[in-house]
Amino acid sequence: MRGAVAGAGTVIVGGGTAGCVLAARLSADPEHTVCLLEAGPVWGSAAELPADLRLAGRMPIGPESPWVWRYPVRLADGPVRGNIVRGRVIGGSGAINGGYFVRALATDFAAWGRECPEWAFEAVLPGYQQIERDLDYGEFPGHGSSGPIPVRRAVDPVPVSVEFATAALAAGFPEIPDLNALPEAIPETGVGPVPCNVDSGMRAGSATEYLLPALTRPNLTVHGSTMVTRIRFRGTRAVGVDYVRDGQSGTIAADRIVLCAGAVESAALLLRSGVGPPEQLRTLGIPVVGPAPVGAWCTDHPEIGIDYRGAATPVADTVALEYSLFLDDVEIRPYAVRFGPDPKVRRLGVALMRPHSAGELRLVSADPRVPPSIEYRYLAAEYDRERFRAAVGVATELLRAIPGAAVPDQQPDNSWLRANLGTSQHLSGTCRMGPAFDESAVVDQRFRVHGLTGLAVADLSVVPVPLSRGPQATVLMIAEQAGRLLERV
Ligand SMILES: Cc1cc2nc3c(=O)[nH]c(=O)nc-3n(C[C@H](O)[C@H](O)[C@H](O)COP(=O)(O)OP(=O)(O)OC[C@H]3O[C@@H](n4cnc5c(N)ncnc54)[C@H](O)[C@@H]3O)c2cc1C
């Protein structure tokens, strides 16, 4: 290959939440050469990370942040537009996120594992256990006490969280002390403290806890500020990647390439490289290497924000969310942080965790600098609109029960829902997992792209069902599974 850097065993594209775990797990075998390519900056140790990335009370995603990718999106039909961000830094979105670290439910894996037995709940539980060092429940059944990621619930929650939890308990919702407990201890509805991957106020993500401690290994190379632009193929075998670093382009040969670039960029990279719906690729002048339903389905957690005035001042220096109330497929989030300039205005998030509406990601240009189009199609299904209307009703009643809270009168009709619509920033499923006969599947249950060799995807893109909880803990579990299931090269 012309201009190629010496070939590595496995090249991992993207040093984000999943990529850092996978690089650490694969390189634990000294016989296995691993090269990790990350578009954003990389530091040599956790101590060198800027405070905005370390302090869990900060989410550095504002307009001035140098650590994010930004994408315009269409949330719903008509002009309901929005923007999403993703981490562009070692640790990826996990390095800039809210620190909520809750496992998906056994029912999610019942659906996922139907055609993919490696993904039944019993099969993934050891992966969840392996990740964590649960500082509250580590010795309890189903938990881990010696994994790299410390997990802890708020010790001294702020008044906003306490008032909401008190109102929910008074309204008769049961308490769920441990949201990561085994299935039999998690009722469909209930309120509980949010497990967070935070220790002593510091974010503990996959970069700081998995990758950076492994940097001394001679078989692991990490390149920051290196954006992969295309996968190279020989026939249907992936043989390397093209990249740009400091304005210079180059190529790295590989025995196997694993995409961990996240649900937006893993899909975009496949499409740009000729793996995707043939018609879409031909329209953009991209030669088809392998037909695949990349981007044809995706899901996220649509969220309605209810702003209200309260007596207590929300505290800025805490994790965003300390308590959550679950009503089966709805999560109600009393945010502990401020969203606007007025210190008395608080926000309650109402999120649909298993929406029936699904979205689509499409490439609009073969140029890697042009972001793909993301159509969420939120609220398209009547079921979703009805669920939101009911959940906003429950949320408003609870707020009214909080002493001193002033809640605006609202009619959650369709136009109100659209006006207050946002997203939880949990996009997943653009490269769905499933068996070869499943026409919606891009990868098999061991992450390998159907119909091609030497190419796998292991990040949030592969999840084939909506997850009933925020995805971060599950992404780490996915990467742990990948460390176990990917064959050695
Ligand atoms: C603002 C925000 C807050 C969130 N809060 C929470 C939360 O509190 N709890 C929760 O459960 N979930 C949360 N999420 C979601 C969760 O953090 C992500 O879904 C999860 O981290 C995704 O992991 P990933 O490995 O799939 O992708 P990422 O972690 O996004 O990693 C992808 C990596 O690939 C790199 N990359 C992409 N393209 C290329 C390329 N072409 N070449 C080289 N490198 C590339 C990126 O720079 C990035 O580092 C949040 C997300 C956001 C954006």
The ligand as a Gaussian input file, in Angstrom:
#p B3LYP/6-31G(d) Opt

LIG

0 1
 C      -23.433000      15.796000      26.256000
 C      -23.704000      14.342000      26.482000
 C      -24.062000      13.901000      27.752000
 C      -24.330000      12.552000      27.958000
 N      -24.605000      12.126000      29.224000
 C      -24.762000      10.800000      29.447000
 C      -24.919000      10.315000      30.771000
 O      -24.818000      11.049000      31.755000
 N      -25.153000       8.985000      30.930000
 C      -25.261000       8.128000      29.875000
 O      -25.543000       6.954000      30.081000
 N      -25.037000       8.551000      28.615000
 C      -24.765000       9.861000      28.394000
 N      -24.496000      10.298000      27.130000
 C      -24.350000       9.308000      26.073000
 C      -23.045000       8.536000      26.183000
 O      -22.016000       9.326000      26.725000
 C      -22.641000       8.085000      24.779000
 O      -23.732000       7.478000      24.159000
 C      -21.481000       7.104000      24.798000
 O      -20.408000       7.704000      25.466000
 C      -21.118000       6.725000      23.368000
 O      -19.972000       5.905000      23.370000
 P      -19.270000       5.480000      21.994000
 O      -18.048000       4.753000      22.354000
 O      -20.291000       4.810000      21.134000
 O      -18.908000       6.854000      21.271000
 P      -18.014000       8.068000      21.797000
 O      -17.770000       7.973000      23.244000
 O      -18.678000       9.302000      21.305000
 O      -16.612000       7.832000      21.080000
 C      -16.372000       8.014000      19.729000
 C      -14.923000       8.464000      19.582000
 O      -14.517000       8.303000      18.234000
 C      -13.794000       9.444000      17.814000
 N      -13.946000       9.519000      16.374000
 C      -15.105000       9.699000      15.687000
 N      -14.868000       9.676000      14.362000
 C      -13.544000       9.465000      14.208000
 C      -12.717000       9.348000      13.068000
 N      -13.209000       9.410000      11.837000
 N      -11.377000       9.148000      13.256000
 C      -10.863000       9.055000      14.521000
 N      -11.628000       9.175000      15.633000
 C      -12.956000       9.369000      15.480000
 C      -14.449000      10.579000      18.573000
 O      -13.637000      11.731000      18.628000
 C      -14.723000       9.939000      19.925000
 O      -13.614000      10.064000      20.790000
 C      -24.229000      11.634000      26.879000
 C      -23.848000      12.084000      25.619000
 C      -23.575000      13.415000      25.407000
 C      -23.133000      13.862000      24.043000

